[in-house]
Amino acid sequence: MSGPSMPENIEEDASAEKSGACGGSTDKDSNNTTTHITYTAPDGAKFNVHTSGKAPNMQVGYNNVMHVTDSSFSNTKRPRLRPKIEPTLPLVKSTEVPGATAMEIIAANIGKDWRYLGRTLGLSEGELDNIRADYHIEGQYEISYQTVRKWKEQGYPTELRRLAKCLVKMGRGDIADKLAKMKAAGES
């Protein structure tokens, strides 16, 4: 069985050496491979494909770049894009189940951190994916609200104090402060 062959409508970069099924050149010192390919589709559209480096990074066209590295998938402690917000008030110590007001405070303030909150509360990736799929049309507020609602349905204790601790752990002390103010006002 022979190796893959290149379609006739693919042009190799003139600077590339032939390397298997696609053009490429290899830097002998660092084992980096660079490949430039121009592909003309049957409808006449042209696509430029460029790969380079030890990692299989790929650029298709001039604007679409995908960087794939070994650490892209294994880094579970990604750096936060924004600084952690520490609480300024004492944490809620209530053992009661969070009510509608607490859920609304979180849904209105958590924003893009909803998935991180779900993980911190112990929800699985599958549960979070299902919440996103089921409520994406309703928007971010509803996704966040349903995340907390799903956590409340779990079998382990769902206490207001645990929710506040999780918010602080994930760097959202500002929301923990709002829960403390809510509790001080006699709401839940």
VMD Tcl script that builds the backbone (N, CA, C; Angstrom):
set m [mol new atoms 564]
animate dup $m
set s [atomselect $m all]
$s set {name element resname resid chain x y z} {
  {N N MET 1 A 0.849 -1.164 0.000}
  {CA C MET 1 A 0.000 0.000 0.000}
  {C C MET 1 A 0.894 1.226 0.000}
  {N N SER 2 A 0.637 2.155 -0.876}
  {CA C SER 2 A 1.474 3.350 -0.953}
  {C C SER 2 A 0.944 4.422 -0.016}
  {N N GLY 3 A 1.787 5.412 0.289}
  {CA C GLY 3 A 1.420 6.511 1.185}
  {C C GLY 3 A 0.407 7.426 0.524}
  {N N PRO 4 A -0.112 8.384 1.271}
  {CA C PRO 4 A -1.092 9.294 0.722}
  {C C PRO 4 A -0.483 10.133 -0.380}
  {N N SER 5 A -1.283 10.478 -1.353}
  {CA C SER 5 A -0.787 11.307 -2.448}
  {C C SER 5 A -1.478 12.659 -2.398}
  {N N MET 6 A -0.774 13.668 -2.898}
  {CA C MET 6 A -1.320 15.018 -2.871}
  {C C MET 6 A -2.248 15.216 -4.061}
  {N N PRO 7 A -3.395 15.879 -3.856}
  {CA C PRO 7 A -4.252 16.198 -4.987}
  {C C PRO 7 A -3.496 17.087 -5.961}
  {N N GLU 8 A -3.896 17.042 -7.219}
  {CA C GLU 8 A -3.185 17.801 -8.239}
  {C C GLU 8 A -3.305 19.303 -8.029}
  {N N ASN 9 A -4.331 19.760 -7.330}
  {CA C ASN 9 A -4.548 21.191 -7.201}
  {C C ASN 9 A -3.922 21.789 -5.940}
  {N N ILE 10 A -2.887 21.146 -5.423}
  {CA C ILE 10 A -2.152 21.689 -4.283}
  {C C ILE 10 A -0.773 22.101 -4.758}
  {N N GLU 11 A -0.406 23.344 -4.450}
  {CA C GLU 11 A 0.904 23.854 -4.816}
  {C C GLU 11 A 1.754 23.922 -3.562}
  {N N GLU 12 A 2.988 23.431 -3.661}
  {CA C GLU 12 A 3.899 23.511 -2.524}
  {C C GLU 12 A 4.656 24.825 -2.585}
  {N N ASP 13 A 5.031 25.335 -1.432}
  {CA C ASP 13 A 5.870 26.511 -1.350}
  {C C ASP 13 A 7.192 26.168 -2.020}
  {N N ALA 14 A 7.722 27.088 -2.802}
  {CA C ALA 14 A 8.963 26.825 -3.530}
  {C C ALA 14 A 10.131 26.554 -2.591}
  {N N SER 15 A 10.054 27.086 -1.372}
  {CA C SER 15 A 11.162 26.894 -0.442}
  {C C SER 15 A 11.077 25.571 0.306}
  {N N ALA 16 A 9.994 24.847 0.138}
  {CA C ALA 16 A 9.801 23.620 0.902}
  {C C ALA 16 A 10.396 22.428 0.174}
  {N N GLU 17 A 10.951 21.520 0.949}
  {CA C GLU 17 A 11.431 20.268 0.394}
  {C C GLU 17 A 10.305 19.261 0.450}
  {N N LYS 18 A 10.342 18.288 -0.421}
  {CA C LYS 18 A 9.332 17.231 -0.415}
  {C C LYS 18 A 9.505 16.387 0.840}
  {N N SER 19 A 8.444 16.222 1.633}
  {CA C SER 19 A 8.528 15.446 2.864}
  {C C SER 19 A 7.244 14.657 3.012}
  {N N GLY 20 A 7.189 13.471 2.490}
  {CA C GLY 20 A 5.967 12.668 2.579}
  {C C GLY 20 A 4.918 13.188 1.623}
  {N N ALA 21 A 3.692 13.315 2.124}
  {CA C ALA 21 A 2.575 13.695 1.275}
  {C C ALA 21 A 2.446 15.189 1.111}
  {N N CYS 22 A 3.192 15.977 1.889}
  {CA C CYS 22 A 3.061 17.419 1.757}
  {C C CYS 22 A 4.449 18.039 1.781}
  {N N GLY 23 A 4.542 19.218 1.248}
  {CA C GLY 23 A 5.826 19.900 1.212}
  {C C GLY 23 A 6.241 20.330 2.593}
  {N N GLY 24 A 7.536 20.417 2.830}
  {CA C GLY 24 A 8.000 20.869 4.129}
  {C C GLY 24 A 9.504 20.964 4.148}
  {N N SER 25 A 10.014 21.640 5.124}
  {CA C SER 25 A 11.449 21.689 5.299}
  {C C SER 25 A 11.739 21.407 6.758}
  {N N THR 26 A 12.857 20.779 7.028}
  {CA C THR 26 A 13.205 20.414 8.391}
  {C C THR 26 A 14.497 21.097 8.787}
  {N N ASP 27 A 14.477 21.765 9.916}
  {CA C ASP 27 A 15.679 22.352 10.505}
  {C C ASP 27 A 16.358 21.240 11.295}
  {N N LYS 28 A 17.510 20.806 10.865}
  {CA C LYS 28 A 18.190 19.643 11.458}
  {C C LYS 28 A 18.566 19.862 12.924}
  {N N ASP 29 A 18.815 21.127 13.336}
  {CA C ASP 29 A 19.250 21.382 14.702}
  {C C ASP 29 A 18.136 21.241 15.719}
  {N N SER 30 A 16.948 21.685 15.398}
  {CA C SER 30 A 15.886 21.700 16.408}
  {C C SER 30 A 14.728 20.761 16.089}
  {N N ASN 31 A 14.813 20.034 14.998}
  {CA C ASN 31 A 13.741 19.128 14.577}
  {C C ASN 31 A 12.417 19.851 14.383}
  {N N ASN 32 A 12.455 21.148 14.068}
  {CA C ASN 32 A 11.243 21.888 13.745}
  {C C ASN 32 A 10.888 21.646 12.288}
  {N N THR 33 A 9.633 21.490 12.004}
  {CA C THR 33 A 9.174 21.277 10.645}
  {C C THR 33 A 8.272 22.431 10.246}
  {N N THR 34 A 8.525 22.971 9.063}
  {CA C THR 34 A 7.685 24.043 8.550}
  {C C THR 34 A 7.118 23.595 7.222}
  {N N THR 35 A 5.812 23.754 7.058}
  {CA C THR 35 A 5.153 23.340 5.835}
  {C C THR 35 A 4.253 24.466 5.338}
  {N N HIS 36 A 4.348 24.753 4.038}
  {CA C HIS 36 A 3.481 25.752 3.419}
  {C C HIS 36 A 2.769 25.065 2.258}
  {N N ILE 37 A 1.446 25.107 2.249}
  {CA C ILE 37 A 0.681 24.480 1.181}
  {C C ILE 37 A -0.396 25.456 0.724}
  {N N THR 38 A -0.595 25.572 -0.580}
  {CA C THR 38 A -1.720 26.329 -1.120}
  {C C THR 38 A -2.655 25.321 -1.762}
  {N N TYR 39 A -3.900 25.317 -1.322}
  {CA C TYR 39 A -4.892 24.375 -1.823}
  {C C TYR 39 A -5.958 25.150 -2.574}
  {N N THR 40 A -6.264 24.717 -3.782}
  {CA C THR 40 A -7.337 25.320 -4.565}
  {C C THR 40 A -8.501 24.346 -4.575}
  {N N ALA 41 A -9.607 24.768 -3.995}
  {CA C ALA 41 A -10.802 23.923 -3.908}
  {C C ALA 41 A -11.466 23.821 -5.275}
  {N N PRO 42 A -12.336 22.810 -5.474}
  {CA C PRO 42 A -13.016 22.642 -6.757}
  {C C PRO 42 A -13.806 23.877 -7.192}
  {N N ASP 43 A -14.279 24.681 -6.227}
  {CA C ASP 43 A -15.036 25.877 -6.594}
  {C C ASP 43 A -14.139 27.074 -6.881}
  {N N GLY 44 A -12.813 26.875 -6.859}
  {CA C GLY 44 A -11.874 27.933 -7.177}
  {C C GLY 44 A -11.326 28.679 -5.969}
  {N N ALA 45 A -11.865 28.427 -4.783}
  {CA C ALA 45 A -11.378 29.099 -3.581}
  {C C ALA 45 A -9.986 28.595 -3.249}
  {N N LYS 46 A -9.108 29.512 -2.825}
  {CA C LYS 46 A -7.734 29.131 -2.469}
  {C C LYS 46 A -7.571 29.201 -0.960}
  {N N PHE 47 A -6.864 28.209 -0.397}
  {CA C PHE 47 A -6.579 28.153 1.022}
  {C C PHE 47 A -5.078 28.002 1.201}
  {N N ASN 48 A -4.517 28.822 2.061}
  {CA C ASN 48 A -3.103 28.705 2.407}
  {C C ASN 48 A -3.025 27.998 3.747}
  {N N VAL 49 A -2.248 26.934 3.827}
  {CA C VAL 49 A -2.071 26.190 5.065}
  {C C VAL 49 A -0.602 26.286 5.447}
  {N N HIS 50 A -0.356 26.644 6.714}
  {CA C HIS 50 A 1.011 26.795 7.209}
  {C C HIS 50 A 1.108 26.080 8.550}
  {N N THR 51 A 2.058 25.181 8.680}
  {CA C THR 51 A 2.320 24.544 9.970}
  {C C THR 51 A 3.765 24.787 10.318}
  {N N SER 52 A 4.039 24.908 11.616}
  {CA C SER 52 A 5.429 25.119 12.014}
  {C C SER 52 A 5.647 24.688 13.451}
  {N N GLY 53 A 6.903 24.464 13.786}
  {CA C GLY 53 A 7.277 24.165 15.154}
  {C C GLY 53 A 7.177 22.702 15.499}
  {N N LYS 54 A 7.573 22.387 16.737}
  {CA C LYS 54 A 7.503 21.015 17.218}
  {C C LYS 54 A 6.059 20.612 17.471}
  {N N ALA 55 A 5.246 21.566 17.949}
  {CA C ALA 55 A 3.833 21.280 18.188}
  {C C ALA 55 A 3.095 21.392 16.861}
  {N N PRO 56 A 2.009 20.669 16.711}
  {CA C PRO 56 A 1.282 20.699 15.445}
  {C C PRO 56 A 0.408 21.947 15.315}
  {N N ASN 57 A 1.016 23.135 15.377}
  {CA C ASN 57 A 0.273 24.373 15.186}
  {C C ASN 57 A -0.094 24.487 13.723}
  {N N MET 58 A -1.262 25.038 13.440}
  {CA C MET 58 A -1.697 25.102 12.064}
  {C C MET 58 A -2.361 26.438 11.789}
  {N N GLN 59 A -2.080 27.010 10.626}
  {CA C GLN 59 A -2.759 28.218 10.190}
  {C C GLN 59 A -3.411 27.923 8.862}
  {N N VAL 60 A -4.717 28.184 8.778}
  {CA C VAL 60 A -5.457 28.000 7.543}
  {C C VAL 60 A -5.926 29.383 7.127}
  {N N GLY 61 A -5.537 29.833 5.940}
  {CA C GLY 61 A -5.849 31.187 5.528}
  {C C GLY 61 A -4.910 32.157 6.222}
  {N N TYR 62 A -5.352 33.398 6.367}
  {CA C TYR 62 A -4.487 34.402 6.966}
  {C C TYR 62 A -4.904 34.767 8.386}
  {N N ASN 63 A -6.109 34.413 8.816}
  {CA C ASN 63 A -6.604 34.845 10.116}
  {C C ASN 63 A -6.871 33.717 11.091}
  {N N ASN 64 A -7.024 32.502 10.644}
  {CA C ASN 64 A -7.386 31.393 11.521}
  {C C ASN 64 A -6.135 30.646 11.950}
  {N N VAL 65 A -5.797 30.755 13.230}
  {CA C VAL 65 A -4.612 30.083 13.749}
  {C C VAL 65 A -5.030 29.229 14.936}
  {N N MET 66 A -4.572 27.987 14.963}
  {CA C MET 66 A -4.847 27.099 16.082}
  {C C MET 66 A -3.507 26.664 16.659}
  {N N HIS 67 A -3.302 26.920 17.946}
  {CA C HIS 67 A -2.073 26.518 18.624}
  {C C HIS 67 A -2.388 25.308 19.492}
  {N N VAL 68 A -1.773 24.189 19.189}
  {CA C VAL 68 A -1.988 22.969 19.944}
  {C C VAL 68 A -0.677 22.606 20.619}
  {N N THR 69 A -0.708 22.517 21.930}
  {CA C THR 69 A 0.492 22.133 22.670}
  {C C THR 69 A 0.124 21.030 23.646}
  {N N ASP 70 A 1.126 20.354 24.159}
  {CA C ASP 70 A 0.874 19.295 25.127}
  {C C ASP 70 A 0.194 19.833 26.371}
  {N N SER 71 A 0.521 21.058 26.771}
  {CA C SER 71 A -0.041 21.614 27.998}
  {C C SER 71 A -1.435 22.194 27.801}
  {N N SER 72 A -1.918 22.300 26.566}
  {CA C SER 72 A -3.236 22.881 26.323}
  {C C SER 72 A -4.342 22.096 27.004}
  {N N PHE 73 A -4.186 20.784 27.101}
  {CA C PHE 73 A -5.252 19.942 27.609}
  {C C PHE 73 A -5.004 19.458 29.034}
  {N N SER 74 A -3.765 19.497 29.484}
  {CA C SER 74 A -3.460 18.925 30.787}
  {C C SER 74 A -3.344 19.953 31.903}
  {N N ASN 75 A -3.387 21.246 31.578}
  {CA C ASN 75 A -3.222 22.273 32.602}
  {C C ASN 75 A -4.562 22.571 33.259}
  {N N THR 76 A -4.813 21.936 34.422}
  {CA C THR 76 A -6.089 22.136 35.101}
  {C C THR 76 A -6.089 23.399 35.942}
  {N N LYS 77 A -4.918 23.952 36.238}
  {CA C LYS 77 A -4.841 25.180 37.021}
  {C C LYS 77 A -4.408 26.317 36.110}
  {N N ARG 78 A -5.281 26.664 35.166}
  {CA C ARG 78 A -4.977 27.755 34.257}
  {C C ARG 78 A -4.906 29.063 35.032}
  {N N PRO 79 A -4.042 29.966 34.616}
  {CA C PRO 79 A -3.980 31.253 35.312}
  {C C PRO 79 A -5.262 32.048 35.076}
  {N N ARG 80 A -5.706 32.745 36.092}
  {CA C ARG 80 A -6.895 33.586 35.967}
  {C C ARG 80 A -6.553 34.783 35.102}
  {N N LEU 81 A -7.492 35.190 34.275}
  {CA C LEU 81 A -7.273 36.356 33.442}
  {C C LEU 81 A -7.495 37.644 34.228}
  {N N ARG 82 A -8.229 37.559 35.306}
  {CA C ARG 82 A -8.434 38.740 36.144}
  {C C ARG 82 A -7.999 38.389 37.565}
  {N N PRO 83 A -7.625 39.409 38.337}
  {CA C PRO 83 A -7.129 39.123 39.682}
  {C C PRO 83 A -8.226 38.587 40.589}
  {N N LYS 84 A -7.807 37.823 41.597}
  {CA C LYS 84 A -8.747 37.314 42.593}
  {C C LYS 84 A -9.309 38.483 43.393}
  {N N ILE 85 A -10.583 38.412 43.705}
  {CA C ILE 85 A -11.226 39.427 44.527}
  {C C ILE 85 A -11.462 38.811 45.896}
  {N N GLU 86 A -10.831 39.361 46.904}
  {CA C GLU 86 A -10.974 38.865 48.269}
  {C C GLU 86 A -12.207 39.494 48.910}
  {N N PRO 87 A -12.884 38.761 49.785}
  {CA C PRO 87 A -14.054 39.333 50.460}
  {C C PRO 87 A -13.632 40.403 51.467}
  {N N THR 88 A -14.485 41.390 51.647}
  {CA C THR 88 A -14.210 42.440 52.628}
  {C C THR 88 A -15.064 42.257 53.881}
  {N N LEU 89 A -16.082 41.427 53.804}
  {CA C LEU 89 A -16.976 41.157 54.929}
  {C C LEU 89 A -16.751 39.731 55.430}
  {N N PRO 90 A -17.123 39.431 56.674}
  {CA C PRO 90 A -17.047 38.042 57.155}
  {C C PRO 90 A -17.967 37.152 56.321}
  {N N LEU 91 A -17.524 35.918 56.089}
  {CA C LEU 91 A -18.323 34.990 55.289}
  {C C LEU 91 A -19.617 34.610 55.996}
  {N N VAL 92 A -20.612 34.275 55.199}
  {CA C VAL 92 A -21.888 33.793 55.722}
  {C C VAL 92 A -21.635 32.475 56.439}
  {N N LYS 93 A -22.226 32.315 57.612}
  {CA C LYS 93 A -22.052 31.073 58.378}
  {C C LYS 93 A -23.349 30.269 58.440}
  {N N SER 94 A -24.313 30.646 57.641}
  {CA C SER 94 A -25.618 30.010 57.653}
  {C C SER 94 A -25.561 28.603 57.060}
  {N N THR 95 A -26.254 27.673 57.709}
  {CA C THR 95 A -26.326 26.299 57.215}
  {C C THR 95 A -27.609 26.060 56.429}
  {N N GLU 96 A -28.369 27.101 56.180}
  {CA C GLU 96 A -29.608 26.909 55.421}
  {C C GLU 96 A -29.310 26.785 53.933}
  {N N VAL 97 A -30.256 26.202 53.227}
  {CA C VAL 97 A -30.139 26.018 51.780}
  {C C VAL 97 A -30.320 27.380 51.110}
  {N N PRO 98 A -29.469 27.717 50.139}
  {CA C PRO 98 A -29.615 29.004 49.462}
  {C C PRO 98 A -31.000 29.140 48.822}
  {N N GLY 99 A -31.619 30.277 49.057}
  {CA C GLY 99 A -32.940 30.541 48.504}
  {C C GLY 99 A -32.854 31.246 47.164}
  {N N ALA 100 A -34.006 31.689 46.690}
  {CA C ALA 100 A -34.098 32.334 45.379}
  {C C ALA 100 A -33.261 33.613 45.317}
  {N N THR 101 A -33.248 34.385 46.397}
  {CA C THR 101 A -32.476 35.640 46.398}
  {C C THR 101 A -30.985 35.362 46.231}
  {N N ALA 102 A -30.455 34.386 46.945}
  {CA C ALA 102 A -29.036 34.033 46.828}
  {C C ALA 102 A -28.722 33.550 45.416}
  {N N MET 103 A -29.606 32.753 44.858}
  {CA C MET 103 A -29.379 32.244 43.504}
  {C C MET 103 A -29.397 33.384 42.491}
  {N N GLU 104 A -30.287 34.357 42.690}
  {CA C GLU 104 A -30.364 35.505 41.783}
  {C C GLU 104 A -29.122 36.383 41.894}
  {N N ILE 105 A -28.602 36.553 43.103}
  {CA C ILE 105 A -27.375 37.338 43.289}
  {C C ILE 105 A -26.222 36.690 42.528}
  {N N ILE 106 A -26.107 35.382 42.645}
  {CA C ILE 106 A -25.022 34.682 41.948}
  {C C ILE 106 A -25.216 34.747 40.437}
  {N N ALA 107 A -26.423 34.473 39.973}
  {CA C ALA 107 A -26.684 34.472 38.534}
  {C C ALA 107 A -26.430 35.841 37.913}
  {N N ALA 108 A -26.730 36.895 38.645}
  {CA C ALA 108 A -26.556 38.245 38.106}
  {C C ALA 108 A -25.101 38.706 38.123}
  {N N ASN 109 A -24.250 38.052 38.911}
  {CA C ASN 109 A -22.884 38.549 39.089}
  {C C ASN 109 A -21.767 37.610 38.658}
  {N N ILE 110 A -22.028 36.341 38.471}
  {CA C ILE 110 A -20.949 35.371 38.233}
  {C C ILE 110 A -20.376 35.474 36.819}
  {N N GLY 111 A -21.180 35.797 35.834}
  {CA C GLY 111 A -20.696 35.992 34.457}
  {C C GLY 111 A -20.020 34.758 33.890}
  {N N LYS 112 A -18.851 34.968 33.285}
  {CA C LYS 112 A -18.117 33.882 32.626}
  {C C LYS 112 A -17.577 32.845 33.593}
  {N N ASP 113 A -17.573 33.143 34.870}
  {CA C ASP 113 A -17.049 32.204 35.860}
  {C C ASP 113 A -18.064 31.138 36.256}
  {N N TRP 114 A -19.201 31.052 35.586}
  {CA C TRP 114 A -20.244 30.088 35.967}
  {C C TRP 114 A -19.729 28.651 35.919}
  {N N ARG 115 A -18.941 28.324 34.899}
  {CA C ARG 115 A -18.442 26.953 34.756}
  {C C ARG 115 A -17.444 26.631 35.874}
  {N N TYR 116 A -16.586 27.584 36.193}
  {CA C TYR 116 A -15.628 27.394 37.276}
  {C C TYR 116 A -16.362 27.224 38.604}
  {N N LEU 117 A -17.434 27.985 38.807}
  {CA C LEU 117 A -18.250 27.823 40.015}
  {C C LEU 117 A -18.841 26.418 40.065}
  {N N GLY 118 A -19.372 25.952 38.949}
  {CA C GLY 118 A -19.944 24.604 38.902}
  {C C GLY 118 A -18.930 23.539 39.262}
  {N N ARG 119 A -17.705 23.666 38.742}
  {CA C ARG 119 A -16.651 22.705 39.079}
  {C C ARG 119 A -16.304 22.783 40.563}
  {N N THR 120 A -16.209 24.004 41.087}
  {CA C THR 120 A -15.864 24.194 42.491}
  {C C THR 120 A -16.937 23.613 43.399}
  {N N LEU 121 A -18.185 23.670 42.965}
  {CA C LEU 121 A -19.289 23.113 43.742}
  {C C LEU 121 A -19.388 21.595 43.599}
  {N N GLY 122 A -18.620 21.007 42.686}
  {CA C GLY 122 A -18.600 19.556 42.542}
  {C C GLY 122 A -19.423 19.002 41.401}
  {N N LEU 123 A -19.901 19.864 40.501}
  {CA C LEU 123 A -20.643 19.358 39.351}
  {C C LEU 123 A -19.670 18.795 38.323}
  {N N SER 124 A -20.111 17.774 37.603}
  {CA C SER 124 A -19.252 17.145 36.600}
  {C C SER 124 A -19.262 17.963 35.305}
  {N N GLU 125 A -18.275 17.709 34.456}
  {CA C GLU 125 A -18.212 18.380 33.156}
  {C C GLU 125 A -19.450 18.063 32.327}
  {N N GLY 126 A -19.934 16.827 32.417}
  {CA C GLY 126 A -21.136 16.443 31.681}
  {C C GLY 126 A -22.350 17.245 32.132}
  {N N GLU 127 A -22.497 17.418 33.437}
  {CA C GLU 127 A -23.615 18.212 33.957}
  {C C GLU 127 A -23.517 19.661 33.484}
  {N N LEU 128 A -22.307 20.212 33.513}
  {CA C LEU 128 A -22.121 21.585 33.056}
  {C C LEU 128 A -22.390 21.730 31.562}
  {N N ASP 129 A -21.954 20.741 30.781}
  {CA C ASP 129 A -22.233 20.760 29.342}
  {C C ASP 129 A -23.735 20.705 29.074}
  {N N ASN 130 A -24.450 19.882 29.833}
  {CA C ASN 130 A -25.899 19.775 29.662}
  {C C ASN 130 A -26.602 21.080 30.013}
  {N N ILE 131 A -26.159 21.736 31.079}
  {CA C ILE 131 A -26.747 23.023 31.457}
  {C C ILE 131 A -26.542 24.030 30.335}
  {N N ARG 132 A -25.339 24.088 29.817}
  {CA C ARG 132 A -25.037 25.027 28.720}
  {C C ARG 132 A -25.901 24.733 27.498}
  {N N ALA 133 A -26.014 23.458 27.135}
  {CA C ALA 133 A -26.809 23.085 25.954}
  {C C ALA 133 A -28.293 23.386 26.160}
  {N N ASP 134 A -28.794 23.128 27.358}
  {CA C ASP 134 A -30.221 23.307 27.621}
  {C C ASP 134 A -30.639 24.766 27.746}
  {N N TYR 135 A -29.743 25.640 28.207}
  {CA C TYR 135 A -30.145 27.009 28.536}
  {C C TYR 135 A -29.374 28.095 27.792}
  {N N HIS 136 A -28.602 27.733 26.765}
  {CA C HIS 136 A -27.807 28.751 26.079}
  {C C HIS 136 A -28.665 29.803 25.383}
  {N N ILE 137 A -29.858 29.427 24.966}
  {CA C ILE 137 A -30.732 30.385 24.286}
  {C C ILE 137 A -31.221 31.459 25.264}
  {N N GLU 138 A -31.467 31.068 26.520}
  {CA C GLU 138 A -31.944 32.021 27.523}
  {C C GLU 138 A -30.854 32.981 27.974}
  {N N GLY 139 A -29.593 32.627 27.817}
  {CA C GLY 139 A -28.504 33.542 28.122}
  {C C GLY 139 A -27.705 33.168 29.367}
  {N N GLN 140 A -26.702 34.003 29.633}
  {CA C GLN 140 A -25.744 33.762 30.705}
  {C C GLN 140 A -26.401 33.717 32.077}
  {N N TYR 141 A -27.341 34.610 32.349}
  {CA C TYR 141 A -28.009 34.649 33.651}
  {C C TYR 141 A -28.671 33.304 33.944}
  {N N GLU 142 A -29.404 32.781 32.979}
  {CA C GLU 142 A -30.128 31.520 33.196}
  {C C GLU 142 A -29.170 30.346 33.350}
  {N N ILE 143 A -28.095 30.323 32.589}
  {CA C ILE 143 A -27.088 29.260 32.726}
  {C C ILE 143 A -26.516 29.270 34.139}
  {N N SER 144 A -26.180 30.451 34.638}
  {CA C SER 144 A -25.622 30.575 35.991}
  {C C SER 144 A -26.639 30.151 37.040}
  {N N TYR 145 A -27.880 30.576 36.875}
  {CA C TYR 145 A -28.951 30.225 37.817}
  {C C TYR 145 A -29.152 28.711 37.859}
  {N N GLN 146 A -29.194 28.087 36.692}
  {CA C GLN 146 A -29.410 26.643 36.603}
  {C C GLN 146 A -28.226 25.855 37.157}
  {N N THR 147 A -27.022 26.433 37.089}
  {CA C THR 147 A -25.843 25.782 37.676}
  {C C THR 147 A -26.013 25.659 39.183}
  {N N VAL 148 A -26.439 26.737 39.829}
  {CA C VAL 148 A -26.645 26.708 41.282}
  {C C VAL 148 A -27.841 25.804 41.620}
  {N N ARG 149 A -28.879 25.846 40.795}
  {CA C ARG 149 A -30.047 24.990 41.030}
  {C C ARG 149 A -29.652 23.520 40.947}
  {N N LYS 150 A -28.831 23.163 39.974}
  {CA C LYS 150 A -28.371 21.782 39.823}
  {C C LYS 150 A -27.557 21.351 41.046}
  {N N TRP 151 A -26.722 22.240 41.556}
  {CA C TRP 151 A -25.941 21.942 42.754}
  {C C TRP 151 A -26.870 21.694 43.942}
  {N N LYS 152 A -27.932 22.489 44.058}
  {CA C LYS 152 A -28.865 22.321 45.172}
  {C C LYS 152 A -29.576 20.966 45.126}
  {N N GLU 153 A -29.704 20.376 43.944}
  {CA C GLU 153 A -30.376 19.077 43.788}
  {C C GLU 153 A -29.485 17.907 44.198}
  {N N GLN 154 A -28.193 18.148 44.392}
  {CA C GLN 154 A -27.268 17.069 44.725}
  {C C GLN 154 A -27.559 16.493 46.099}
  {N N GLY 155 A -27.035 15.321 46.369}
  {CA C GLY 155 A -27.285 14.629 47.622}
  {C C GLY 155 A -26.489 15.150 48.803}
  {N N TYR 156 A -25.382 15.843 48.578}
  {CA C TYR 156 A -24.568 16.321 49.694}
  {C C TYR 156 A -25.081 17.672 50.183}
  {N N PRO 157 A -24.660 18.118 51.354}
  {CA C PRO 157 A -25.189 19.356 51.934}
  {C C PRO 157 A -25.006 20.564 51.012}
  {N N THR 158 A -26.094 21.270 50.813}
  {CA C THR 158 A -26.060 22.490 50.006}
  {C C THR 158 A -26.375 23.662 50.933}
  {N N GLU 159 A -25.339 24.154 51.578}
  {CA C GLU 159 A -25.492 25.214 52.558}
  {C C GLU 159 A -24.992 26.536 51.987}
  {N N LEU 160 A -25.578 27.626 52.481}
  {CA C LEU 160 A -25.181 28.957 52.066}
  {C C LEU 160 A -23.706 29.216 52.384}
  {N N ARG 161 A -23.222 28.721 53.520}
  {CA C ARG 161 A -21.822 28.944 53.888}
  {C C ARG 161 A -20.877 28.214 52.928}
  {N N ARG 162 A -21.260 27.027 52.480}
  {CA C ARG 162 A -20.417 26.295 51.523}
  {C C ARG 162 A -20.350 27.043 50.196}
  {N N LEU 163 A -21.477 27.601 49.787}
  {CA C LEU 163 A -21.518 28.381 48.555}
  {C C LEU 163 A -20.593 29.600 48.666}
  {N N ALA 164 A -20.626 30.278 49.801}
  {CA C ALA 164 A -19.756 31.442 50.010}
  {C C ALA 164 A -18.281 31.034 50.005}
  {N N LYS 165 A -17.949 29.902 50.631}
  {CA C LYS 165 A -16.560 29.420 50.639}
  {C C LYS 165 A -16.076 29.111 49.226}
  {N N CYS 166 A -16.937 28.499 48.424}
  {CA C CYS 166 A -16.566 28.183 47.042}
  {C C CYS 166 A -16.329 29.458 46.234}
  {N N LEU 167 A -17.147 30.472 46.450}
  {CA C LEU 167 A -16.966 31.747 45.744}
  {C C LEU 167 A -15.625 32.384 46.095}
  {N N VAL 168 A -15.257 32.330 47.379}
  {CA C VAL 168 A -13.967 32.889 47.803}
  {C C VAL 168 A -12.830 32.064 47.226}
  {N N LYS 169 A -12.969 30.743 47.237}
  {CA C LYS 169 A -11.925 29.852 46.708}
  {C C LYS 169 A -11.639 30.152 45.242}
  {N N MET 170 A -12.681 30.479 44.488}
  {CA C MET 170 A -12.495 30.744 43.062}
  {C C MET 170 A -12.171 32.207 42.759}
  {N N GLY 171 A -11.992 33.022 43.823}
  {CA C GLY 171 A -11.583 34.408 43.620}
  {C C GLY 171 A -12.721 35.373 43.406}
  {N N ARG 172 A -13.920 35.013 43.802}
  {CA C ARG 172 A -15.072 35.906 43.648}
  {C C ARG 172 A -15.621 36.307 45.015}
  {N N GLY 173 A -14.747 36.914 45.828}
  {CA C GLY 173 A -15.138 37.400 47.136}
  {C C GLY 173 A -16.176 38.504 47.065}
  {N N ASP 174 A -16.248 39.202 45.926}
  {CA C ASP 174 A -17.252 40.248 45.756}
  {C C ASP 174 A -18.668 39.680 45.844}
  {N N ILE 175 A -18.861 38.483 45.288}
  {CA C ILE 175 A -20.192 37.860 45.343}
  {C C ILE 175 A -20.446 37.305 46.742}
  {N N ALA 176 A -19.410 36.795 47.394}
  {CA C ALA 176 A -19.556 36.332 48.782}
  {C C ALA 176 A -19.969 37.495 49.678}
  {N N ASP 177 A -19.432 38.697 49.418}
  {CA C ASP 177 A -19.830 39.889 50.170}
  {C C ASP 177 A -21.312 40.212 49.944}
  {N N LYS 178 A -21.780 40.053 48.726}
  {CA C LYS 178 A -23.197 40.328 48.427}
  {C C LYS 178 A -24.094 39.332 49.155}
  {N N LEU 179 A -23.639 38.077 49.271}
  {CA C LEU 179 A -24.418 37.091 50.027}
  {C C LEU 179 A -24.437 37.455 51.515}
  {N N ALA 180 A -23.307 37.961 52.043}
  {CA C ALA 180 A -23.246 38.372 53.446}
  {C C ALA 180 A -24.196 39.548 53.703}
  {N N LYS 181 A -24.218 40.507 52.787}
  {CA C LYS 181 A -25.143 41.656 52.931}
  {C C LYS 181 A -26.590 41.185 52.858}
  {N N MET 182 A -26.875 40.248 51.949}
  {CA C MET 182 A -28.219 39.706 51.817}
  {C C MET 182 A -28.654 39.047 53.131}
  {N N LYS 183 A -27.766 38.257 53.708}
  {CA C LYS 183 A -28.086 37.547 54.958}
  {C C LYS 183 A -28.249 38.532 56.119}
  {N N ALA 184 A -27.413 39.580 56.142}
  {CA C ALA 184 A -27.528 40.596 57.189}
  {C C ALA 184 A -28.861 41.352 57.091}
  {N N ALA 185 A -29.395 41.460 55.865}
  {CA C ALA 185 A -30.678 42.123 55.653}
  {C C ALA 185 A -31.853 41.192 55.979}
  {N N GLY 186 A -31.551 39.944 56.350}
  {CA C GLY 186 A -32.597 39.003 56.724}
  {C C GLY 186 A -33.214 38.238 55.566}
  {N N GLU 187 A -32.578 38.292 54.401}
  {CA C GLU 187 A -33.091 37.567 53.226}
  {C C GLU 187 A -32.326 36.261 53.069}
  {N N SER 188 A -32.840 35.395 52.202}
  {CA C SER 188 A -32.089 34.190 51.859}
  {C C SER 188 A -32.443 33.864 50.447}
}
mol reanalyze $m
mol bondsrecalc $m
mol representation Tube
mol addrep $m
